[in-house]
Amino acid sequence: MAERLFADQGIARTSTRQITAEAGVSRDAIHYHFGSKAGLVSAILEARTGGLRADIERIFALNVPDRDVSFRDIANAMVVAANEMAGHETGRFYHPFLIAVMNDPEYQHLTTSKATPQSEAVVELLTPLTPGISETERLYRVASALLLVLFGTGDGGVVKWVSAQVETTPGNLAMMLTDVVADVLSGRGSAAGGNPVGRRWRQGAGDDDSIAVGDAVVGASPAAAR
């Protein structure tokens, strides 16, 4: 209930009174269980990213055969997990909820103050494949990949934009997204890489905003990545 209201109306415009009224519980329920609205938002983030971690690990384990792991294996687990959540009756509100939190100056620190279970899972899978890069670059690749997944799955902005212009299928979009995410994780399409795509990402007109959004998705503070 709270996640849906936050996703539909934004964090600031959703009151705890409205949440408890629609949920049919006491007005004191949020304060009793979560302490505050910020505590409720934090609890939703923790539960969802914890669920995504479990899903990523499950899908990765099911789809990786007896061979060397590839960047695409990790990307596939990320994309499938996100699409599964977005296709669920309640999980479909998580991505717009996360974007609402990231866009709210009062609450966006909840996404940047620490790593999330979801980002930790991806970092752990990526580390054995990238022994020669710094922790900063690894976190940046993960942040960039998670940002792509956020907007490229479910009813994300990239999905809507592409679907409005060409006839395509969810499966085709998921396959293309998996390829792009794999390139980012490997460094071929990464913001930290040396190719033209990476340079445009880092040197574009809004590079400071792009880095801030990347940090918000991965849940790592700028200080932690230095």
C-alpha positions as CSV (number, residue, x, y, z in Angstrom):
1,M,0.0,0.0,0.0
2,A,2.6,2.5,1.0
3,E,4.9,1.6,-1.9
4,R,2.1,2.1,-4.4
5,L,1.1,5.5,-2.9
6,F,4.7,6.7,-2.8
7,A,5.2,5.6,-6.5
8,D,2.0,7.2,-7.7
9,Q,2.1,10.5,-5.7
10,G,5.8,10.9,-4.7
11,I,7.2,10.8,-1.2
12,A,6.5,14.3,-0.1
13,R,2.9,14.3,-1.2
14,T,2.1,11.1,0.5
15,S,1.2,11.5,4.2
16,T,1.4,8.8,6.9
17,R,-2.2,9.5,7.6
18,Q,-3.2,8.7,4.1
19,I,-1.2,5.4,4.2
20,T,-2.8,4.2,7.4
21,A,-6.3,5.2,6.3
22,E,-6.0,3.3,3.0
23,A,-4.4,0.3,4.8
24,G,-7.2,0.4,7.4
25,V,-4.8,0.5,10.4
26,S,-4.3,2.8,13.3
27,R,-2.7,6.2,12.7
28,D,0.1,5.2,15.1
29,A,1.0,2.0,13.3
30,I,3.8,3.6,11.2
31,H,5.3,5.3,14.2
32,Y,5.1,2.1,16.2
33,H,6.6,-0.2,13.5
34,F,9.0,2.1,11.6
35,G,9.5,5.2,13.8
36,S,8.7,7.6,11.0
37,K,7.9,8.0,7.3
38,A,11.7,7.8,6.6
39,G,11.8,4.6,8.5
40,L,9.0,3.2,6.4
41,V,10.7,4.2,3.1
42,S,14.0,2.7,4.3
43,A,12.2,-0.6,5.2
44,I,10.7,-0.8,1.8
45,L,14.1,-0.3,0.1
46,E,15.7,-2.9,2.3
47,A,13.0,-5.5,1.7
48,R,13.0,-5.0,-2.1
49,T,16.7,-4.9,-2.6
50,G,17.0,-7.9,-0.3
51,G,14.5,-9.7,-2.5
52,L,16.3,-8.7,-5.6
53,R,19.6,-10.0,-4.2
54,A,18.0,-13.4,-3.6
55,D,16.5,-13.4,-7.1
56,I,19.7,-12.5,-8.8
57,E,21.6,-15.2,-7.0
58,R,18.8,-17.8,-7.7
59,I,18.6,-16.9,-11.4
60,F,22.4,-16.8,-11.8
61,A,22.8,-20.2,-10.1
62,L,20.1,-21.8,-12.3
63,N,21.4,-20.4,-15.6
64,V,25.2,-20.8,-15.3
65,P,26.3,-24.2,-16.6
66,D,29.6,-26.0,-16.0
67,R,31.8,-23.4,-17.7
68,D,33.5,-20.1,-17.1
69,V,31.1,-17.4,-15.9
70,S,30.6,-14.5,-18.4
71,F,29.6,-10.9,-17.9
72,R,26.4,-11.7,-19.8
73,D,25.5,-14.3,-17.2
74,I,25.5,-11.6,-14.5
75,A,23.6,-9.2,-16.8
76,N,21.0,-11.8,-17.5
77,A,20.4,-12.5,-13.8
78,M,20.0,-8.7,-13.2
79,V,17.5,-8.2,-16.0
80,V,15.5,-11.3,-15.4
81,A,15.2,-10.5,-11.7
82,A,14.1,-6.9,-12.3
83,N,11.5,-8.0,-15.0
84,E,10.1,-10.7,-12.7
85,M,9.7,-8.1,-9.9
86,A,8.1,-5.6,-12.3
87,G,5.7,-8.2,-13.6
88,H,4.5,-9.0,-10.1
89,E,1.2,-7.5,-8.9
90,T,2.9,-5.7,-6.0
91,G,6.5,-5.6,-7.3
92,R,5.6,-3.5,-10.3
93,F,5.4,-0.4,-8.0
94,Y,9.1,-0.7,-6.8
95,H,10.8,0.9,-9.7
96,P,8.6,4.1,-9.8
97,F,8.9,4.1,-6.0
98,L,12.7,4.0,-6.2
99,I,12.7,6.8,-8.7
100,A,10.5,8.8,-6.4
101,V,12.9,8.4,-3.5
102,M,15.9,9.3,-5.7
103,N,14.1,12.5,-6.8
104,D,13.1,13.6,-3.3
105,P,15.8,15.8,-1.7
106,E,14.7,14.9,1.8
107,Y,14.8,11.1,1.2
108,Q,17.4,10.5,-1.5
109,H,20.1,10.0,1.1
110,L,18.4,6.7,1.9
111,T,19.7,5.4,-1.4
112,T,23.2,6.8,-1.2
113,S,24.3,6.3,2.4
114,K,25.2,2.6,2.0
115,A,25.4,-0.3,-0.4
116,T,22.2,-2.3,-0.9
117,P,21.9,-6.1,-0.9
118,Q,21.1,-5.9,-4.6
119,S,24.3,-4.0,-5.5
120,E,26.4,-6.1,-3.1
121,A,25.2,-9.3,-5.0
122,V,26.3,-7.8,-8.3
123,V,29.6,-6.6,-7.0
124,E,30.3,-10.1,-5.6
125,L,29.6,-11.8,-8.9
126,L,31.6,-9.2,-10.9
127,T,34.7,-9.2,-8.7
128,P,36.2,-12.5,-9.9
129,L,35.8,-11.4,-13.5
130,T,37.5,-8.0,-12.9
131,P,40.6,-8.6,-10.8
132,G,42.6,-5.8,-12.6
133,I,40.3,-2.8,-12.0
134,S,40.0,-0.6,-8.9
135,E,37.1,-0.8,-6.5
136,T,36.0,2.6,-7.7
137,E,35.7,1.5,-11.3
138,R,33.9,-1.7,-10.3
139,L,31.3,0.2,-8.2
140,Y,30.9,2.7,-11.1
141,R,30.2,-0.2,-13.6
142,V,27.7,-1.7,-11.2
143,A,26.0,1.6,-10.6
144,S,25.7,2.3,-14.4
145,A,24.4,-1.2,-15.0
146,L,21.8,-0.9,-12.3
147,L,20.7,2.4,-13.7
148,L,20.2,0.8,-17.1
149,V,18.2,-2.0,-15.5
150,L,16.0,0.4,-13.6
151,F,14.9,2.3,-16.7
152,G,15.0,-0.6,-19.1
153,T,12.7,-3.1,-17.4
154,G,9.0,-3.2,-16.6
155,D,7.4,0.1,-17.6
156,G,10.6,2.0,-17.3
157,G,11.3,5.1,-19.4
158,V,13.5,3.4,-21.9
159,V,10.9,0.7,-22.5
160,K,8.2,3.2,-23.1
161,W,10.4,5.4,-25.3
162,V,11.5,2.6,-27.6
163,S,8.0,0.9,-27.7
164,A,6.4,4.2,-28.7
165,Q,8.6,4.4,-31.8
166,V,9.0,0.9,-33.1
167,E,7.1,-2.4,-32.8
168,T,9.0,-4.7,-30.5
169,T,8.4,-7.3,-27.8
170,P,9.3,-7.5,-24.1
171,G,11.6,-10.4,-24.8
172,N,13.5,-8.6,-27.6
173,L,13.9,-5.5,-25.3
174,A,15.2,-7.8,-22.5
175,M,17.7,-9.4,-24.8
176,M,19.0,-6.1,-26.0
177,L,19.2,-4.7,-22.4
178,T,21.1,-7.8,-21.3
179,D,23.7,-7.2,-24.0
180,V,24.1,-3.5,-23.1
181,V,24.4,-4.3,-19.4
182,A,27.0,-7.0,-20.1
183,D,29.0,-4.4,-22.0
184,V,28.8,-2.0,-19.2
185,L,29.9,-4.6,-16.6
186,S,32.8,-5.7,-18.8
187,G,33.9,-2.1,-19.4
188,R,33.2,-2.1,-23.1
189,G,30.3,0.2,-22.7
190,S,31.1,1.4,-19.2
191,A,31.2,5.0,-18.0
192,A,34.6,4.2,-16.7
193,G,35.8,2.8,-20.0
194,G,37.7,4.6,-22.7
195,N,35.3,4.1,-25.5
196,P,33.2,7.0,-27.0
197,V,30.1,5.9,-25.2
198,G,31.9,6.1,-21.8
199,R,33.4,9.5,-22.7
200,R,30.0,11.0,-23.6
201,W,28.5,9.7,-20.4
202,R,31.2,11.2,-18.2
203,Q,31.7,14.5,-20.2
204,G,28.1,15.2,-21.1
205,A,26.3,18.4,-20.1
206,G,24.9,16.7,-17.0
207,D,27.8,14.6,-15.9
208,D,27.6,15.6,-12.2
209,D,23.9,14.6,-12.2
210,S,24.7,11.3,-14.0
211,I,27.3,10.4,-11.4
212,A,24.9,11.3,-8.5
213,V,22.1,9.1,-10.0
214,G,24.6,6.2,-10.5
215,D,25.6,6.5,-6.8
216,A,21.9,6.5,-5.9
217,V,21.2,3.3,-7.7
218,V,24.1,1.3,-6.4
219,G,23.6,2.7,-2.9
220,A,27.3,3.7,-2.5
221,S,28.2,7.1,-1.2
222,P,30.7,9.1,-3.2
223,A,33.1,8.9,-0.2
224,A,32.9,5.2,-0.2
225,A,33.9,5.0,-3.8
226,R,37.0,7.1,-3.5
